[in-house]
Amino acid sequence: MKRHIVWELVDGVSTEHLTVEFDPVRADGVVIGVAEDEETNEPFRVRYRVQCDDSGTVRGVEIGGLDKDSGIELEHDGEGNWIKNGKPVPELADCRDVDIAVTPFTNTIPIRRLDWKSGESETISVVYLDVSAMTAKAVEQQYTCLEPVGSDSGMFQYESLESGFTAELPVDSDGVVEDYPGVFRRVEL
């Protein structure tokens, strides 16, 4: 079953429409907004696609902007090896998840992939995709299960171990972020 989800940026100009299917995850999102660059305030439009295998590991990511020459295609072999735009990328080895900077959706991937019990934490390596620069790098993030996903909802704490940013993320029964406090909020359809 396909779900349609819409998020908006809390403080700024950005809206996302996501179409997603689960088991395995197949996501197609479009984000339209204004970059928060004090000098330019440039509008942007980004389309992304994410595909996971049956274990919840990301197997493919495509991101493209308005400029047809800019974009990233990543493929993962399920064994820890990544290919970016047709070339091996050893610095991304051992990453199983991705974090696309302009969307809360990619938090859903490790929340769904890992088997959680209340109070458990996992430090994971992810491919962080900076859409404005169209770059990919490996970073570590930590998730802590505050309340496992149940029939209605769940709650997780997210922390970027690089920047120290943390957020408590309420999720729905599919593990999809409902609210990213101070950053994104989901629009009820």
Secondary structure, 3 states (H helix, E strand, C coil): CCEEEEEEECCCCEEEEEEEECCCCEEEEEEEEECCCCCCCCEEEEEEEEEECCCCCEEEEEEECCCCCCEEEEEECCCCCEEECCEECHHHCCCCEEEECCCCHHHHHHHHHCCCCCCCEEEEEEEEEECCCCEEEEEEEEEEEEECCCCCEEEEEEEECCCCCEEEEEEECCCCECEECCCEEEECC
